[in-house]
Amino acid sequence: MTDSPLTSREAPEFHLSAEKSLDSLIRHATDNAVSWITLDRPEAMNALTWDQRERVIALLAAASADPGVRAVVITATGRGFCAGADLRGGPPAGERVPGDVARIVRLGAQRLIAAVLDCEKPVIAAVNGTAAGIGAHLAFACDLVLAAEPARFIEVFARRGLVPDGGGAYLLTRLVGPQRAKELMFFGDALSAADAERIGLVNRVVPPKELEKTAREWSERLAAGPTRALALTKQLVNASLDTDRGSAFAAEAAAQEINMTTADATEGVSSFVERRSPRYEGR
């Protein structure tokens, strides 16, 4: 990879007329079977515009379909991970008609979060700074969350008189329980990285200089693993709170059936019998 994913670069001020290309606003590179998706609009704290969101969704879909990609990292440059949605350019409230807002949410924030949850590869969030609104939900949707010590997570919606979107109530309730989720959403107070780790929203907090290194270590370890088994495990875990025991057990049995047809499952069993380290190929 030519550019360090967490290194911000000199760039002209962004305007919606596109002085910077979309590719430069959402940087992408694949390194050692890891797809690095980097939000690179630091002057706006990486607030997401419509086209940037679509770019991230497309990159996640591509990672799912590409056998050469076996893990994904989502990170950002500058002081912010993602300050939420860029609210400029939308229709004034008085010009909306019934159904507009629900449609925008379904086709926008909810599609972004679904793209992370449905990605067939493990997705790591490497949160370098403030994650607010949909930016926080983007991190929480990831399978594993690393946070630099200065990172903060903010449910800003109530501050603005808004209801959380981007699956916020769905994600937070499952991650920390209903009482804690309501506390975070009702008050909208900033949650430090250390407190986020303490209540289970973050897997590990590291010094800023260690964030990229740790994300690289974790993602490359995942990329060397049994990719289809990890994908099926992700599906089982994500669905576990939405189903009854019988359905969960049936899904587990079906996943086992599918996984045992993969080359990696055969290699895993063979390596155990032969007392050697497995060599997984993601197939």
KAPENOR-V196169 format. One record per backbone hydrogen bond with DSSP energy under -0.5 kcal/mol. NH is the residue of the N-H (numbers start at 1). CO is the residue of the C=O. If there is no record, write none. Layout:
BEGIN
nh=NH co=CO
nh=NH co=CO
END
This chain:
BEGIN
nh=7 co=4
nh=8 co=6
nh=18 co=15
nh=19 co=15
nh=24 co=21
nh=25 co=21
nh=26 co=22
nh=27 co=25
nh=27 co=38
nh=29 co=36
nh=31 co=34
nh=34 co=31
nh=35 co=71
nh=36 co=29
nh=36 co=34
nh=37 co=35
nh=37 co=73
nh=38 co=27
nh=38 co=36
nh=39 co=37
nh=39 co=75
nh=40 co=25
nh=44 co=41
nh=45 co=42
nh=46 co=41
nh=47 co=44
nh=48 co=84
nh=53 co=49
nh=54 co=50
nh=55 co=51
nh=56 co=52
nh=57 co=53
nh=58 co=54
nh=59 co=55
nh=60 co=56
nh=61 co=57
nh=62 co=58
nh=63 co=59
nh=64 co=60
nh=65 co=61
nh=66 co=62
nh=67 co=65
nh=69 co=66
nh=70 co=33
nh=70 co=68
nh=71 co=33
nh=72 co=122
nh=73 co=35
nh=74 co=124
nh=75 co=37
nh=75 co=73
nh=77 co=39
nh=80 co=77
nh=81 co=130
nh=82 co=130
nh=83 co=45
nh=86 co=48
nh=87 co=85
nh=90 co=87
nh=95 co=92
nh=96 co=93
nh=100 co=97
nh=103 co=99
nh=104 co=100
nh=105 co=101
nh=106 co=102
nh=107 co=103
nh=108 co=104
nh=110 co=105
nh=112 co=108
nh=113 co=109
nh=114 co=110
nh=115 co=111
nh=116 co=112
nh=117 co=113
nh=118 co=114
nh=119 co=115
nh=119 co=116
nh=122 co=70
nh=124 co=72
nh=125 co=144
nh=126 co=74
nh=126 co=124
nh=127 co=125
nh=127 co=146
nh=128 co=126
nh=130 co=79
nh=131 co=152
nh=132 co=82
nh=133 co=154
nh=135 co=132
nh=136 co=133
nh=137 co=133
nh=138 co=134
nh=139 co=135
nh=140 co=136
nh=141 co=137
nh=142 co=138
nh=142 co=139
nh=143 co=123
nh=144 co=123
nh=146 co=125
nh=147 co=204
nh=148 co=127
nh=149 co=206
nh=151 co=148
nh=153 co=191
nh=154 co=131
nh=156 co=154
nh=160 co=156
nh=160 co=157
nh=161 co=158
nh=162 co=157
nh=168 co=165
nh=171 co=167
nh=172 co=168
nh=173 co=169
nh=174 co=170
nh=175 co=171
nh=176 co=172
nh=177 co=172
nh=177 co=173
nh=181 co=177
nh=182 co=178
nh=183 co=179
nh=184 co=180
nh=185 co=181
nh=186 co=182
nh=187 co=183
nh=188 co=184
nh=191 co=153
nh=192 co=190
nh=193 co=149
nh=193 co=151
nh=196 co=192
nh=197 co=193
nh=198 co=194
nh=199 co=195
nh=200 co=197
nh=201 co=196
nh=202 co=196
nh=203 co=145
nh=204 co=145
nh=206 co=147
nh=210 co=207
nh=211 co=207
nh=211 co=208
nh=214 co=210
nh=215 co=211
nh=216 co=212
nh=217 co=213
nh=218 co=214
nh=219 co=215
nh=220 co=216
nh=221 co=217
nh=222 co=218
nh=223 co=219
nh=224 co=220
nh=225 co=222
nh=227 co=225
nh=230 co=226
nh=231 co=227
nh=232 co=228
nh=233 co=229
nh=234 co=230
nh=235 co=231
nh=236 co=232
nh=237 co=233
nh=238 co=234
nh=239 co=235
nh=240 co=236
nh=240 co=237
nh=242 co=239
nh=243 co=240
nh=248 co=244
nh=249 co=245
nh=250 co=246
nh=251 co=247
nh=252 co=248
nh=253 co=249
nh=254 co=250
nh=255 co=251
nh=256 co=252
nh=257 co=253
nh=258 co=254
nh=259 co=255
nh=260 co=256
nh=261 co=258
nh=262 co=259
nh=263 co=283
nh=266 co=262
nh=267 co=263
nh=268 co=264
nh=269 co=265
nh=270 co=266
nh=271 co=267
nh=272 co=268
nh=273 co=269
nh=274 co=270
nh=275 co=272
nh=276 co=271
nh=280 co=224
nh=280 co=278
END
